[in-house]
Amino acid sequence: MHEVGIGLIGTGFMGRAHALAFHHARSAFELPLRPRLVGLADADPTRAAVCARNWGFEQAIGWEQLVADPKVQLVAITTPNQLHCPMGLAALGQGKAVYCEKPLAVTLEQATQMRDAARAAGVVTRVGYNYLQNPMLQLAKTLIDSGELGEITTFRGEFSEDFMADPQGAFTWRCEPGQAGGALADLGSHALCLARYLLGPVARVCADLHTVHARRPHQGGLRVVEVDDQAHVLLRFAQGASGSLSTSWLWHGRKNHLVVEVCGTRGSLLYNQERLNELKLYQAGAAPGLEGFRTLMAGPQLPGYAAFCPAAGHQLGYNELKTLEVRALLEAMAGNGSHTGVDFQEAWEVERLAHAARASAAEGRWVEL
């Protein structure tokens, strides 16, 4: 088995998730490439050293040195959004494969640079839309594509959380348009990605973006918030279906409320990320009194599940989805592209869709893609 040297940048929540995924992938799957944890970088060198030791990396190193290290073939980027572009371009310039967290970049221009650089480098790229790795969402796509729901007419998506719900919550980097992009970029990008995954390209959008808490506490005073707290988007898909999507980081009680509903002429389905091992399916034509949604439960009969547990109902979690994403990435690096994954091209399509939604909100009109 050949090794692939991993360089990881960032030691926060997502950095830890990536580190766990590389470890778990080695034990859960027979991989064509075995990840070797070469280097870990962070803005705080002390924390980098501690995490490198605890997470099994060979060394803590500056990110520029990590990108240039000949022992590193894959650079994983889990930093705040504004650093994705310069770090990704640096890694691509060295001919390294890149695994970048979402969203791909802060602006469409940056995303275009990254996509074009990836094309020129000819390397494998992946972006952290790991919810697509869920066997239940892959089952949903199979049901849609097979015609089980009939002709698809309607899509409805929502991704809401409450980590910014407190109006007295501090101003952070997420509140700066130059560093982040608001709820639409942070949460809505997942819903936009799922919409494209399930129903295909979007032809046009009409959006409304809203900043609810216009100022937040910062260094003893108040600072203006210039990004959206919530967004509502109307969608018209290229295949004819219409739909809507909403996102908010102010919704009290929602923790990971990524919900997708798809309706067709013969039935509908419902998925909720807070119950990520379930898919609800309604099939029209049941006898009177027997109508209703059936709950389909994840189990080892679905691709990916059995690697973690041989029994249904025991359930996968967030880190297992990340592990499945890493497996798909390593398979792609070995030349097997059969697994689901979002590369820089598809991530650019998501950014283009978000950019169109922002333009629509700013100009008060439908925007064609």
N, C-alpha and C positions, 0 to 999 in steps of 0.2 A: 504494500500500500504506500503510495506516494504521500508526502506531507505537503501542506500549504501553510506558509508562515503568516500568522495573523498579527496585525498591528491595530490596536484599539485606541481610539481617542475619546476620552470622556469617562468619568467615573460616577456619574449620577445614576438615577433610576434606570435610564436606558443603557448606560454602560454596563451596569450590573446585569441587566437582562441579556445583553449580548454575550457577556462572559459566561453566564449560566448556559446559554443556548449552545455555545461552542463546546462546553464540557458535556452537556447532555447529548448532543448530536453524536459524539464519539461513542457513547455507551448505548444509545437507543438504536442506532442504525449501522449497517455495514456500508461505510462510505467509500467512494472511489478516491477521495482525498482526505487525509487525516489532518485536522487542524492542529497546528503547533503554535502555542501562545507565545509569540516572540517578544512583543513590547506593548507597554501601556503608557499612555500620555495623558496628562491633565494640566490645567492651568495652575494647580497647586502641586508642586513637586513632592511635598511631604505626603499628601494624600495619594498621589500616584504610586509612591514607593510602598505605602501600606497596602493599597489595593492590589498592586502587582504581586506582592507576597501572598496575600490572602486568596487571590483568585487564580494563582498558578501561572502568572506570566514570568518570563525569564528575566525581565528587566523593566524598570521605569525609565522613560526616555522622553525628551522633548518631541513635540509632534513633527517638527521639520526633520529631525534626525530619524524619527520613526518612518516617515514617508520615503526617505532616501535609503533606508537600510536594505541591503540586497537580500537579507533573510526574510523580508516581508513581501509577500505576494498579494495579500489582500488587506486593504485598509478599511476598517469599520469606523464610521464617524457618528458619534452620539452627542455632539456638542449643541449649544444653542444654535438656532436656525441661521443666524447671520454668518456663522463660520462654515456652514456646509459648502458654500461655493469656493472660497479660497482653498480650503483643505481638500475638497474633491478635485479641483483643478490641479493642485500640486501633485496629488496621488496619480491622477490620470496622466500628467506630464511625465511621470516616472514609469508609465506603462503598467501600473498596478490596477488590479480589480478593486472596485469600490462598493462598499455596503453602507449606504447612508440612511440615517433616520429621516422620517418625513417631517414636514414637507421638504421637497427637494431643495428649495431655495426660498429666499424672501421675496424675490421679484421674478416675473416671467423672463426678463432679460437674463438674470443670473441662471435660471433654469435652462434657458436656451444655450447659454455658454457651456453648461455642464453636459447637456445632451450632445452638443456638437463635439465637445472634447472627447466624450466617450466613444462616439462614432469614429473619430480620427484615431483613437488609441486602439480600437478593436478589442476591447476587454469586456469581460462580464461585469455588469452592474446590477445592483438591487437596491430598492428603497423599502424602508420598514413599514409597509402596509401589511403587517402580519395577520390581521384578521381574515384576509383572504385564504389563509392556510387552514381555516377551520373546516373540518370535514362536513359540518352541517351547512355551511355556506356553499361548499362545493356540491353538496347534494341539492341545494336550492337551485344552483345553476343548471345541474343535470335535469331537474324537473322542468325548468323553464325551457331549456334548449330542446328537450324531447317532445315538447308539445303537451305535456301533462296538464298544464293550466290553460291550454287553448291559445288563442291569439292574445298577446299581452296588451292590456289597455292602460294600466295605471301603475305608477310607482310612487311610493311614499317613503321618505327616509328622514331620520332624526338622529342627531348625536348631541346629547346634553349631559353636562356634568355641573357640579356646584362649587368647584374649587376657587372661583372668583365671585361667589355670590355675596359675600360680605362687602357692603359698600365702603367699609373702613379697612378693607384688606389693602395691604401695601402695594404701591406701584412697583412692578417688576419689569424685567426685560420683555416679558410677553406683551406689555402695554405700549411698546415702542414700534412703530411701523418699520423702522430701519433694522430692527432685530427680529421681529416676529411677523404677525399679520392678522392678529385677532382670532376670534372664535372660528371664523370661516376657515382660516389656514390651519389652526391648531387641531380642531375637532372636525370641522366640516370637510376637510380634505379626505378623511376616512370615508365619509358618507358619499362624497363625489366619486371616489375610487370604486366603492361598492356598486354605485349606480352604473358606472361604465362596465364593471365586471359582469353584472347580471343582465343588463339590457343593451349594452353596446354604446356607440357614440351618441353624444348629445348634439342636437342641431342648433338649438337656441335657448337662451335663458333670459329671465327677468327677475331681478333681485332687489331686496330691500335690506340694508345693513343699518344697525342701530347701536350706538354707544349709549348705554343706560347710565353708567356711572362716569360722568365726564371728567372727574378729578379723583385722585387717590392720594392717600398720605405718602409723603416722600421726604426724608431727611428733615423732619420737623415742620414741614409745610405741606402744600398740596401741589400735585403736578398734573397737567392736562393729559388725559388719555386720548390717543389719536387712532385707536383701532376699535373694531366692532366687538361688542359684547355678545351680540346675537345676530343671526342672519336668517332670512327666509328667501328661498329661491324657487321659482317656477321653472320647470324643465319641459322641453319637447325633444323627444328622442328621435334619432334618424329613422328608426324603424316604425315610427308613428305614434307610439305611446306617449302620454303626457304624465306629468308628475310634479311632485313638490318635495322640497328638502328644507329642513330647519336645523339650526344648531345654536347652542347657547352654553356659556360656561357660568351662567347665573342661576340655573334651575335647581332650587333647593331639593335635596333628596335624591337627585340623580347622580350616580357614581360612574357608571360606564354605559349610559343608556344609548347605545347604538342600535337603532331599530330600523328594520327594513320590511316593508310590505309590498308585495307584488300581486296584482290582480289581473286575471285573464278571463276569457269568455267561458272557461270550463272550471275555474277554481281560483284559489288564491293561497298565498303562503305568508307567514309572519315569522320574523327572526328578531330576537332581542339579545344583544351581547351580554347583558347581565344574567342571562340564562343560556350561556353559549353552547350548552350540550343539547339544546332542544330546537326543533323546527316544527312550527304548527302549519298543518296543511288542511285546506278545505277543498273538497271535491264536490262539485255540483251534481245533483241527480240522486242524492240519497233519499230513501223512503221518508215520508212525512213523520216527524217526531224523532228522526235519527240524524237530522242535519247537524252540522257543527264541525269545529276544527278537531283534527286528530293531532296528538303530540307525538312526533317522531323523536326517539331518543338516540343519542350518539352511542356507538358501540364498535366492536372490533371488525364488523363487516364493512366499515367505511375506511377508505385509504388513510393511513397515518395514525389512526387511533390505536391499533393493536401494538404498535411499537412501545406504547406506554402502559397499556393495561389490556389483559385478555378478556375482560368482562364488561358488558354494557352497564351503564348507570353509575360507574365509578368516576367518570368525568375527566375531561381535560381542562387545563387552565391556561392563563395568559402565557406562562413560560413555555408550555408545551407548543403553543402556536409559534412562539419565537424559535423554538428548536426546529419545528417543521420548516420554517422560513430559512434557517441556516442550512438545513439538509438540501432544500431546493437550490440554494445558492451554490453549494459545493458540487452538487450534481451538474449544475450548469457549467461550472468551471471545468468539470471533467468531460464536457461535451454532450451531456444528456439534458436537453431542454424540455423534457416532458412534464416537469412539475410546475405548478402555479407559482408565479412570482412577478413582481412589478419592477421592470428595469427603468433606466433613465428616460427612455422614450415614452413609456406609459406614464411615468411620474410627471413628465413634461405635459402630457395631455391633461392630467389632473390640474396642474398649475395653470394651463391655458383656460380651462373651464372656470377655475376660481378667479382668474384675471377678468374673464368675460362677465362674471357675476359682479365683481367690483365696478367695472365700467358701467354695467346696467344700473346699479344703484346710484352711481354718481350722475348719470345722464338721464335717469328716469325713463328708460325705454327697453324694449327687447333688444338683445344683442345676438347676432348670428355668429356661429362658429364656422 
